[in-house]
């Protein structure tokens, strides 16, 4: 696991993040994801996006949107091997 200093942000140097566009939050709390960004990301109307936050000291410092199907793949990739190992160990003790 990579350790970060306390002063680095989620989109700091080397993190692979960049500013794609600026958006404005309206009085109802809504914002528009620009068409060129939706096109690059392959986001389709009705598609579900997970809002992921990073923060510290009780404040959110970074927001990210991840397609739900990609998040599911990521979670399966992380938990799948762990679950298989747990099941193998459990079967070995029976």
C-alpha positions in Angstrom: 0.0 0.0 0.0 1.3 3.5 -0.9 1.5 5.9 2.0 0.6 9.5 1.4 1.7 12.4 3.4 -1.0 14.2 5.3 -0.8 17.2 3.0 -1.4 15.4 -0.3 -4.8 15.6 -2.0 -6.5 12.8 -3.9 -5.7 14.6 -7.2 -2.2 15.6 -6.3 0.9 15.2 -8.5 1.2 11.8 -10.1 -2.4 10.8 -9.2 -3.5 10.9 -12.9 -6.2 13.5 -12.3 -6.8 16.5 -14.4 -9.4 19.3 -14.6 -11.8 18.4 -17.5 -14.2 21.3 -17.0 -15.8 23.6 -14.4 -19.4 23.0 -13.4 -21.8 25.2 -11.4 -24.2 24.0 -8.8 -27.6 25.6 -9.2 -29.9 26.7 -6.4 -31.5 23.3 -6.3 -28.1 21.6 -5.8 -27.9 20.2 -9.3 -25.1 20.4 -11.8 -24.6 19.4 -15.4 -21.9 16.9 -16.5 -20.7 18.5 -19.8 -21.4 16.5 -23.0 -17.8 16.2 -24.0 -17.0 14.6 -20.6 -20.0 12.3 -20.8 -18.9 11.3 -24.3 -15.3 10.6 -23.2 -16.4 8.6 -20.2 -19.1 6.8 -22.2 -21.8 7.9 -19.7 -25.3 7.2 -21.2 -28.6 8.7 -20.1 -30.0 6.8 -17.1 -26.7 5.2 -16.2 -25.9 4.9 -12.5 -22.8 6.7 -11.1 -21.4 6.2 -7.6 -20.3 9.4 -5.8 -17.1 8.7 -3.9 -15.6 11.2 -1.5 -12.2 11.6 0.1 -11.7 13.8 3.1 -10.1 14.4 6.4 -10.9 16.2 9.6 -14.6 15.8 8.9 -14.4 17.7 5.6 -14.9 16.4 2.1 -11.9 17.5 -0.1 -12.5 15.5 -3.3 -15.5 14.1 -5.1 -15.3 11.4 -7.8 -18.0 9.8 -10.0 -17.5 6.1 -10.9 -19.7 4.1 -13.2 -21.5 1.6 -11.0 -20.6 -1.4 -13.2 -16.9 -0.4 -13.0 -17.2 0.0 -9.2 -18.7 -3.5 -9.0 -15.8 -4.9 -11.1 -13.3 -3.2 -8.8 -15.0 -4.5 -5.6 -15.2 -8.0 -7.1 -11.5 -7.8 -8.0 -10.6 -6.9 -4.5 -13.0 -9.1 -2.5 -13.1 -12.1 -4.9 -9.6 -13.4 -4.1 -10.0 -12.7 -0.4 -13.4 -14.6 -0.4 -11.8 -17.5 -2.2 -9.0 -17.7 0.3 -11.4 -17.6 3.2 -13.4 -20.4 1.7 -10.4 -22.5 1.0 -9.1 -22.1 4.5 -12.5 -22.9 5.9 -12.8 -26.1 3.8 -9.3 -27.1 5.0 -10.3 -26.9 8.6 -13.5 -29.0 8.3 
